Amino acid sequence: MTDMLTAPSWESAVLESVPRGFLAHDWQPATGERTFEVRNPATEEVIATVADCGPQDALKALDAAAAVADLWALTSPRDRAIVLHRLTASLLEHRERLARIIMLEIGKTITEARGEVDYAAAYFRWYAEEAVRPHGRSTPAPDGRSHIVTVAEPVGPCLLITPWNVPLAMAARKVAAALAAGCTALLKPAALTPLSSLVLGELAREAGAPAGVLTVITSSDAAAVTSVLLADPRLRKLSFTGSTPVGRLLLQQSGARVLRTSMELGGNAPFLVFDDADLDLAVREAMIAKMRLGGQSCVGANRFLVQEGIADAFAAALGQRMAAVRVGPPDREDTELGPLADHRAVAKVRHLVEDAVARGAVVIAEADIPDGPGHYAAPTVLDRVPADAAIMHEEVFGPVAAIHRFSTEAEAIAVANNTEHGLASYLMTSHIDRARRVAARLQAGMVGINRGLVSEVAAPFGGVKQSGLGREGGPEGLHEYQQLKYLSLPGFHT
């Protein structure tokens, strides 16, 4: 049931293959057999019901994770890597099945959903390779009286909370690093998109992960589930990807136990286009930075800051590209944009566009959207957006490009940094000196220079200011799940 699924029979076959319970020692229903519904944002129809876990279920899952924590920590790095390599192969084997599940639960186009499966598999491959390269050092002390040895050890059971916009890949980025480091993990997916995570749990078990190493907890009441886990002394780390307000609350709760945390929070990415930029390149990369995931990305370009000399040409070219975006059912191979996550996402997009227009912005391009059901929002370009428009300060999380014009480099940097967030920034210029100078002054954890895509499994992903703490991906992502122990040994000359 991988590459042979064709409409109209594929949908029921794919959905029937998804476990409905949660995984601890085995698949099981939630206490009292509570369930919640999962809807397809393209049709607004219920496509599945899954176990609605409560606090007692969460503690049961932690029981399983804690029981096997020492066993998994003492498993050799090579044996952990073998499990991750098997899981990599399994994800690719089930590529079409998983892509269609992602498409059904979040409305991502089938083309982009396939890309997400590949991206998720790449994380497991990367961390399978990193698992056998633990960091540490062995050096003599300066006075020669002792020898310094550091070893990296797993932090212990982890709670991993993932968002709905990239449900499988964000789970993979956290799970792969945690398991490679020797940690057991509780995976709490977003209520909008639990299905791909449930399948991931199933495939991890089939790949050889012992029972309890990865437990999937599906719940419609995230606050109740996370609160009881954060208060339990057996939990040793929290990794969260989501909004800044929720992240602040989780940090407060984690502080009571000085719990180790990684936070990948909201963004408000500026996309700077200078007069000397290559226009065709700037527009092409702008489309990537804006329209990846349908604009529902924390690193998506939110504010297009364009220098006055190139602004007219850039706005016209970008408007032409955005107006031509094919919006429609995500299962069609030629669809470029499917629906947004839910009606709240559509309402937010409309509000931010209306606010900008009321303050003087001009709509210069708008694509067509299909009639009928589905949470669709039109790809839109706004020009001459004033600095006080709400869209300049809030993530639109939708297919709207807001252009704000600037005159000087200093002005562009000031506007770009005028936000509490600092996740990603982008800049387009033909001058290497300007690229280095501006990149150094942008307050962001990641900067794309003449590129609209910064995500890469081998690179550290994360932000500054209120966009989070810690990094995911790269060697740095493994370190987030390890703690250093220092051993003091007698020196060679004592």
C-alpha positions, -999 to 999 in steps of 0.1 A, spaced: 0 0 0 27 24 -10 30 34 -46 -1 18 -60 -28 40 -44 -51 57 -69 -84 76 -65 -111 69 -56 -101 39 -34 -68 52 -21 -83 75 6 -102 49 26 -72 25 23 -48 50 36 -70 61 65 -77 25 75 -40 19 78 -35 45 106 -36 33 142 -63 49 163 -49 43 197 -17 56 213 16 37 216 31 29 250 38 -8 254 12 -14 226 -15 4 207 -43 11 231 -74 34 235 -74 64 258 -88 60 293 -126 58 289 -120 53 252 -123 90 245 -117 102 210 -115 133 189 -121 140 152 -96 149 125 -109 169 96 -97 173 60 -93 211 55 -99 207 18 -134 193 23 -141 201 60 -152 165 64 -142 142 93 -117 117 80 -107 99 113 -112 97 150 -82 90 173 -76 84 210 -81 115 231 -55 110 258 -58 126 292 -34 131 321 -36 95 332 -28 83 297 2 107 296 15 93 329 11 58 316 32 68 286 58 83 308 59 50 328 68 32 296 95 58 287 110 58 321 110 20 324 131 16 292 153 47 296 183 30 310 182 2 285 180 26 255 207 48 270 231 18 274 223 6 239 254 11 218 254 41 194 258 17 165 227 -3 175 207 29 179 219 40 145 208 7 129 172 14 142 173 49 127 186 36 94 158 11 92 133 38 100 148 60 72 142 31 47 107 25 61 97 61 56 109 61 20 92 28 14 59 42 27 65 76 10 32 77 -10 11 64 19 26 90 43 23 118 18 -14 112 13 -20 111 50 -2 145 54 -23 158 25 -55 146 40 -49 159 75 -34 194 67 -43 201 31 -7 202 18 -4 196 -20 5 160 -28 38 173 -43 48 192 -12 37 163 10 60 139 -8 88 164 -2 80 165 35 83 127 37 117 129 20 127 157 44 116 136 74 136 106 62 167 128 58 166 137 95 166 100 105 195 93 81 215 123 94 210 114 131 217 77 124 251 89 112 255 114 141 246 88 167 281 71 163 299 104 166 293 115 202 312 146 213 336 148 242 373 155 248 403 142 267 430 168 276 456 173 304 449 201 328 471 232 324 491 223 356 496 187 346 482 174 379 450 160 364 435 149 332 401 163 319 377 139 303 342 149 291 316 124 280 281 131 265 252 113 281 215 112 272 194 136 293 167 111 298 129 109 289 118 138 267 85 154 258 84 165 222 56 188 212 51 193 174 31 218 153 5 211 126 22 228 97 49 202 90 36 173 111 59 145 100 91 164 94 90 183 127 84 151 145 113 135 127 136 165 136 130 160 173 125 122 175 156 114 154 179 135 175 164 123 208 167 86 199 202 90 184 213 106 217 200 77 237 168 94 251 133 79 252 106 102 239 70 111 243 57 126 210 27 149 214 15 159 179 -9 188 172 -46 179 175 -51 190 139 -25 165 125 -21 134 146 -23 108 119 12 110 104 27 108 139 8 77 147 21 60 116 57 72 126 53 55 160 42 23 142 71 24 118 96 31 146 84 0 165 87 -21 133 123 -7 128 133 -22 161 128 6 187 120 -12 219 85 -6 235 85 27 254 114 43 234 89 63 213 53 68 226 28 88 206 3 107 227 -27 122 208 -49 146 227 -73 175 222 -63 190 256 -26 197 253 -25 218 284 -38 190 307 -14 165 292 17 186 292 11 201 327 11 167 344 42 156 325 62 187 332 55 183 369 68 147 369 105 144 380 110 115 356 107 138 326 141 155 319 136 176 288 109 195 268 112 203 231 85 225 218 77 240 183 48 264 182 37 299 191 57 323 213 28 328 238 25 291 244 63 288 246 64 314 273 38 295 293 57 262 289 90 279 300 73 291 331 60 256 339 94 241 331 112 266 354 97 251 385 118 220 380 146 236 361 137 214 332 159 214 302 141 230 272 144 237 235 120 262 220 114 269 184 88 297 185 72 323 163 88 342 135 83 375 116 109 370 88 119 400 67 129 396 31 152 424 21 155 433 -16 182 459 -24 184 479 -56 214 459 -68 196 426 -66 190 403 -96 153 409 -102 145 375 -116 164 357 -88 148 379 -61 113 371 -74 120 334 -77 135 332 -42 107 354 -28 81 328 -41 100 300 -23 103 320 9 66 331 9 48 301 -6 65 271 9 39 253 30 13 277 16 28 305 36 21 285 68 58 284 79 75 300 109 105 308 86 83 320 58 89 356 45 64 378 63 75 413 54 91 422 20 113 452 25 121 465 -10 144 494 -19 127 522 -38 148 518 -70 137 482 -76 103 483 -58 80 489 -88 96 462 -109 97 437 -80 61 443 -70 49 439 -106 69 407 -112 59 392 -78 23 401 -84 23 384 -117 37 352 -102 13 352 -72 -18 358 -93 -9 328 -114 -7 304 -85 -30 274 -91 -52 270 -60 -73 239 -57 -77 203 -44 -44 192 -29 -46 157 -45 -42 171 -80 -7 170 -93 -9 204 -109 -22 222 -78 3 246 -63 -16 257 -32 -42 238 -12 -63 250 17 -51 266 50 -53 246 82 -88 257 93 -113 285 93 -93 305 120 -63 306 97 -84 320 68 -100 346 91 -66 358 103 -54 362 68 -85 382 58 -82 404 89 -45 413 83 -52 421 46 -82 443 55 -62 461 82 -33 468 58 -57 481 31 -75 503 57 -41 519 66 -32 526 30 -18 494 14 -28 486 -21 -38 451 -34 -19 447 -67 -25 410 -73 -48 382 -61 -52 347 -74 -85 328 -78 -97 303 -53 -122 275 -58 -158 278 -48 -174 254 -23 -160 238 8 -125 241 20 -104 266 40 -89 284 10 -72 318 10 -62 337 -21 -25 343 -28 -23 381 -25 3 408 -30 0 441 -10 22 471 -20 30 502 -1 22 486 33 28 511 61 50 504 91 20 505 115 0 478 97 -6 447 118 8 424 91 42 441 97 42 429 133 22 396 132 28 363 114 3 362 86 7 324 83 -9 325 48 -2 333 12 0 371 15 31 391 5 33 425 21 57 449 4 71 479 25 94 503 6 126 517 21 153 541 9 185 533 28 203 503 40 202 516 76 164 520 73 160 485 60 179 470 89 160 491 115 127 480 101 138 443 98 149 443 134 118 461 147 102 429 161 103 407 192 111 378 169 144 367 154 140 333 137 149 338 100 158 367 77 165 369 39 184 394 18 189 398 -19 219 417 -32 246 414 -58 273 429 -36 291 405 -13 302 433 10 266 444 15 255 408 21 281 403 48 275 437 64 237 434 65 237 397 76 259 406 105 234 433 117 202 413 112 189 400 145 180 364 135 192 329 141 193 321 104 199 343 73 193 333 37 216 353 14 202 352 -22 182 322 -11 146 318 0 151 285 18 172 280 49 160 246 62 187 219 60 191 188 81 228 194 85 224 230 97 214 244 132 178 256 130 166 281 156 162 317 165 171 346 189 150 370 210 115 356 215 118 331 186 132 305 209 161 287 227 184 260 214 189 245 180 175 216 159 193 199 131 230 195 125 254 182 152 240 210 174 206 192 174 221 161 190 237 181 217 203 194 228 195 159 240 228 153 258 244 165 290 282 167 296 298 148 324 333 159 334 357 132 348 388 143 367 416 117 364 451 117 378 475 135 356 502 116 336 530 132 356 516 128 391 
